[in-house]
Amino acid sequence: MTTLTTTITKTFSRTISKTITTAISETVSTKTPIGQAGTIALVALLASPLAWSHGSVTPQAVDIKDLERLGDEWREENPYRDHPQHDLAVDIGARAYNSNCAACHGLEAKSGGIAPDLRELENGPWGDEWFKELVTNGSERNGRVLMPRMSDYVSQEGLWAIRTWLETVSIETTGQ
C-alpha cells in the first residue's frame, strides 16, 4: 500500500508540474495580456491542490521511549493527566497528533470539515471513554472506514499522549 501511495503521489506531482510548466510556457510564448501577475496567479491556482492535499495518511511511529509503560491492558482514563510525566506526554502527544491525526482532524485539532474537531472533545473521564472507544475500535459507516483502529498502529502510551495534548488545546481548556 505504501509503495502504491508513493507511486500515485509522485505521478500526481509530475502531472501537476508538467501542467504548470505548460501553462507558463503557453502564456509567455503567446504574449497574452495576462502579464506577470496573471502568470503568478495561474501558477498558484494550478499548484493549490498540492498545498491543500493531506499527503500520505499512513500511520507514523511515535517515540515513547521516555514515557512510563502502561502495559497491555487499556486504561479506562488518561493516565498522564495528573502524572509526573504530564508535560512530556503533552510534547510527545503534539508530535504524534501532527504525524497521525492532523491530516484528517486538522492542524491544532481544528477540523477542516473532514473529521470531527477534536478541540470539542470533553476533558476528563467522559472524553477519555469516547477517545478510547474510537482509537481502539475505529469508526465505520456502511462498510466504509472513516477512521482506522489507531491502536493497531500507535501504542497505548502514544495514544494517551495524544489525548493529553488534546486536553491542552480543547475548547474547554482554552475557553475558545
Phi, psi and chi 1 to 4 in degrees:
 res  aa     phi    psi   chi1   chi2   chi3   chi4
   1 MET       -  -42.4 -175.7   71.8  170.9      -
   2 THR   -62.6  -42.5  -56.6      -      -      -
   3 THR   -63.5  -42.8  -55.5      -      -      -
   4 LEU   -62.5  -45.5  178.0   60.0      -      -
   5 THR   -60.8  -44.2  -57.2      -      -      -
   6 THR   -62.1  -44.7  -56.9      -      -      -
   7 THR   -61.4  -45.8  -57.4      -      -      -
   8 ILE   -62.5  -44.9  -69.2  170.3      -      -
   9 THR   -61.1  -45.1  -57.3      -      -      -
  10 LYS   -64.0  -43.3  -74.4  179.4 -178.3  177.0
  11 THR   -62.4  -44.7  -57.0      -      -      -
  12 PHE   -61.5  -44.5  179.9   71.0      -      -
  13 SER   -62.5  -43.2  -66.0      -      -      -
  14 ARG   -62.9  -42.1  -87.0 -174.9 -102.0  145.3
  15 THR   -62.6  -44.9  -57.2      -      -      -
  16 ILE   -62.4  -44.2  -68.7  -66.5      -      -
  17 SER   -60.0  -44.8  -70.8      -      -      -
  18 LYS   -63.2  -42.0  -75.4  179.8 -175.8  178.0
  19 THR   -61.8  -44.7  -56.5      -      -      -
  20 ILE   -63.5  -47.7  -69.1  169.8      -      -
  21 THR   -59.7  -45.6  -56.8      -      -      -
  22 THR   -61.9  -44.6  -56.9      -      -      -
  23 ALA   -61.9  -42.8      -      -      -      -
  24 ILE   -65.8  -45.9  -68.6  170.5      -      -
  25 SER   -59.2  -46.3  -62.4      -      -      -
  26 GLU   -64.8  -40.2  -71.8  174.9    4.5      -
  27 THR   -64.2  -44.9  -58.8      -      -      -
  28 VAL   -70.3  -43.8  171.8      -      -      -
  29 SER   -70.7  -29.0   67.7      -      -      -
  30 THR   -87.6   -3.0   59.3      -      -      -
  31 LYS    49.6   44.7  -61.0 -174.5 -169.6 -115.5
  32 THR   -71.1  160.7   60.9      -      -      -
  33 PRO   -75.1   11.6   24.2  -31.0      -      -
  34 ILE   -62.7  -35.4 -168.4  169.4      -      -
  35 GLY    71.8 -179.6      -      -      -      -
  36 GLN   -65.5  -43.3 -174.9  176.4   14.6      -
  37 ALA   -63.1  -40.7      -      -      -      -
  38 GLY   -65.1  -38.8      -      -      -      -
  39 THR   -63.7  -43.6  -58.0      -      -      -
  40 ILE   -62.3  -43.0  -68.6  169.6      -      -
  41 ALA   -63.0  -40.7      -      -      -      -
  42 LEU   -63.2  -44.8  178.5   62.4      -      -
  43 VAL   -61.4  -44.9  169.0      -      -      -
  44 ALA   -61.3  -42.4      -      -      -      -
  45 LEU   -62.9  -45.3  178.2   66.4      -      -
  46 LEU   -69.9  -29.0  -67.6  172.4      -      -
  47 ALA   -86.6  -12.8      -      -      -      -
  48 SER   -57.2  -34.9   64.5      -      -      -
  49 PRO   -59.1  -33.0  -25.2   34.2      -      -
  50 LEU   -69.0  -38.8  -66.7  176.3      -      -
  51 ALA   -69.4  -34.7      -      -      -      -
  52 TRP   -94.4  -10.5  -68.5  104.8      -      -
  53 SER   -72.2  157.0   65.9      -      -      -
  54 HIS   -89.4  -13.8  -69.1  -60.9      -      -
  55 GLY    72.8 -155.9      -      -      -      -
  56 SER   -71.7  135.4  174.1      -      -      -
  57 VAL  -111.1   24.6  -69.6      -      -      -
  58 THR   -67.3  126.4  -56.6      -      -      -
  59 PRO   -55.1  139.5  -25.8   35.5      -      -
  60 GLN  -107.6  150.8  -57.8  -64.0  -50.8      -
  61 ALA   -65.2  147.6      -      -      -      -
  62 VAL  -116.4  126.0  176.4      -      -      -
  63 ASP   -80.9  105.2 -178.8    3.7      -      -
  64 ILE  -115.5   16.8   56.9  158.1      -      -
  65 LYS   -56.6  -27.8   69.5  177.3 -179.4  -89.6
  66 ASP   -95.0   -5.9  -65.5  -32.4      -      -
  67 LEU   -84.4  145.4  -81.8  177.6      -      -
  68 GLU   -61.0  133.4  177.0 -176.1  -44.1      -
  69 ARG   -72.4  143.5  -63.7  -60.7  178.1  -94.9
  70 LEU  -105.2   -7.1  -58.6  175.4      -      -
  71 GLY    88.9 -176.0      -      -      -      -
  72 ASP   -84.7  -31.4  -67.3  -27.6      -      -
  73 GLU   -80.1  129.8 -168.9  169.5  -35.6      -
  74 TRP   -67.1  133.7  -97.8   84.6      -      -
  75 ARG   -73.5  150.7  -55.4  -73.5  176.6   97.7
  76 GLU   -83.5  -28.2  -64.8  -59.2  -45.6      -
  77 GLU  -128.0  157.3  -67.6 -174.6   15.6      -
  78 ASN   -60.8  111.3 -177.2   -6.1      -      -
  79 PRO   -73.9  -15.6   26.2  -32.9      -      -
  80 TYR   -93.8   -2.5  -60.7  122.2      -      -
  81 ARG   -59.6  -51.3 -178.4  174.9  -66.2  118.3
  82 ASP  -117.8   47.2  -62.8  -46.5      -      -
  83 HIS  -110.6  149.2 -167.7  -81.5      -      -
  84 PRO   -57.2  -23.6  -22.5   30.2      -      -
  85 GLN   -96.9   19.5  -68.8 -173.1  -47.3      -
  86 HIS   -52.5  -50.3  175.7  -90.4      -      -
  87 ASP   -64.7  -37.6  -67.8  -16.3      -      -
  88 LEU   -64.5  -42.8  175.2   62.0      -      -
  89 ALA   -62.1  -38.0      -      -      -      -
  90 VAL   -62.0  -46.5  168.2      -      -      -
  91 ASP   -61.8  -47.0  -69.5  -18.7      -      -
  92 ILE   -64.9  -41.8  -69.7  170.0      -      -
  93 GLY   -62.1  -39.2      -      -      -      -
  94 ALA   -63.0  -45.6      -      -      -      -
  95 ARG   -65.8  -42.8  -73.2 -169.0  -54.7  -85.2
  96 ALA   -65.2  -39.7      -      -      -      -
  97 TYR   -61.1  -48.6  176.3   88.7      -      -
  98 ASN   -61.4  -33.9  -74.0  -32.8      -      -
  99 SER   -79.9  -29.7  -61.7      -      -      -
 100 ASN  -121.4  -17.0  -68.2  -69.4      -      -
 101 CYS  -122.4  -30.7  -48.4      -      -      -
 102 ALA   -61.3  -29.6      -      -      -      -
 103 ALA   -57.6  -35.5      -      -      -      -
 104 CYS  -104.2  -40.9  -64.9      -      -      -
 105 HIS   -90.7   -5.2  -69.5  -78.6      -      -
 106 GLY    92.5  152.9      -      -      -      -
 107 LEU   -63.3  142.1  -64.9  174.9      -      -
 108 GLU    58.1   23.0  -61.3  176.4    9.0      -
 109 ALA    68.6   13.6      -      -      -      -
 110 LYS   -90.0  105.8  -63.4  175.3 -174.2  174.0
 111 SER   -64.0  141.4  176.6      -      -      -
 112 GLY   -97.6   10.9      -      -      -      -
 113 GLY   108.0  -12.3      -      -      -      -
 114 ILE   -75.6  -43.8  -65.3  173.7      -      -
 115 ALA  -138.0  168.1      -      -      -      -
 116 PRO   -56.6  149.8  -24.8   34.1      -      -
 117 ASP   -77.1  109.6 -172.6  -38.4      -      -
 118 LEU   -75.1   -7.0  -64.4  179.5      -      -
 119 ARG   -70.7  -18.3  -64.5  172.2  -53.9  143.5
 120 GLU   -84.2   -8.1  -64.3  177.2    7.0      -
 121 LEU   -66.2  127.7  179.7   59.4      -      -
 122 GLU   -63.5  139.5 -176.8  177.3  -49.8      -
 123 ASN   -72.6  159.1  -69.7  -12.1      -      -
 124 GLY    90.5 -170.3      -      -      -      -
 125 PRO   -58.0  -40.6  -26.3   34.8      -      -
 126 TRP   -63.6  -44.2 -176.4   87.7      -      -
 127 GLY   -62.9  -36.7      -      -      -      -
 128 ASP   -61.7  -41.9  -69.0  -12.8      -      -
 129 GLU   -61.6  -46.4 -177.7  179.5  -25.2      -
 130 TRP   -63.3  -46.5 -175.4   87.6      -      -
 131 PHE   -58.8  -51.1  179.6   82.9      -      -
 132 LYS   -59.1  -43.8  177.1 -172.3  169.6 -154.3
 133 GLU   -56.6  -47.2  172.7   67.7   22.4      -
 134 LEU   -73.5  -40.4  -76.8  172.3      -      -
 135 VAL   -74.6  -24.2  -61.1      -      -      -
 136 THR   -91.7  -26.3   57.8      -      -      -
 137 ASN  -112.6  -16.1  -65.1  -44.4      -      -
 138 GLY    70.2 -168.7      -      -      -      -
 139 SER  -144.7  133.2  176.9      -      -      -
 140 GLU  -132.4  152.2  -73.4 -173.2   23.0      -
 141 ARG  -141.3  123.1 -174.6  177.1  -55.3  137.7
 142 ASN    53.6   39.6  -61.0  -35.2      -      -
 143 GLY    79.9   -1.7      -      -      -      -
 144 ARG   -97.9  126.8 -178.6  172.3  175.3 -116.1
 145 VAL   -75.6  117.7  175.0      -      -      -
 146 LEU   -89.8  -34.5  -59.8  177.1      -      -
 147 MET  -146.9  128.8  179.2  175.0  148.7      -
 148 PRO   -71.6  164.3   26.1  -32.8      -      -
 149 ARG   -72.8   97.8  -68.2 -176.5  -19.0 -162.7
 150 MET   -64.3  -23.7  -68.4  -54.4  -66.5      -
 151 SER   -67.0  -13.1   60.5      -      -      -
 152 ASP   -75.0  -19.2  -71.9   -9.4      -      -
 153 TYR  -118.4  -31.8  -53.0  101.8      -      -
 154 VAL  -121.1  137.8  179.0      -      -      -
 155 SER   -65.9  163.1   68.7      -      -      -
 156 GLN   -56.2  -41.8  174.1  176.3 -155.2      -
 157 GLU   -61.5  -44.2  -67.9   84.6   -1.3      -
 158 GLY   -65.1  -40.6      -      -      -      -
 159 LEU   -70.6  -39.7  -69.9  167.2      -      -
 160 TRP   -69.5  -28.9  -77.9  122.5      -      -
 161 ALA   -65.8  -40.4      -      -      -      -
 162 ILE   -60.8  -45.6  -69.3  170.1      -      -
 163 ARG   -60.2  -39.7  171.1   72.4  172.8  135.6
 164 THR   -61.8  -44.7  -55.4      -      -      -
 165 TRP   -64.5  -42.4  174.9   76.2      -      -
 166 LEU   -56.8  -35.8  -75.6  170.4      -      -
 167 GLU   -67.1  -24.6  -73.8 -171.8  -20.8      -
 168 THR   -78.6  -19.6   68.7      -      -      -
 169 VAL  -111.3    5.3  -61.8      -      -      -
 170 SER   -66.4  155.2   73.9      -      -      -
 171 ILE   -61.6  -37.7  -68.1  171.0      -      -
 172 GLU   -59.9  -41.1 -172.9  176.9  -29.4      -
 173 THR   -76.3  -45.6  -60.2      -      -      -
 174 THR   -84.5  -17.4   62.6      -      -      -
 175 GLY    74.1   15.2      -      -      -      -
 176 GLN   -98.1      -  -63.1  175.9    3.0      -
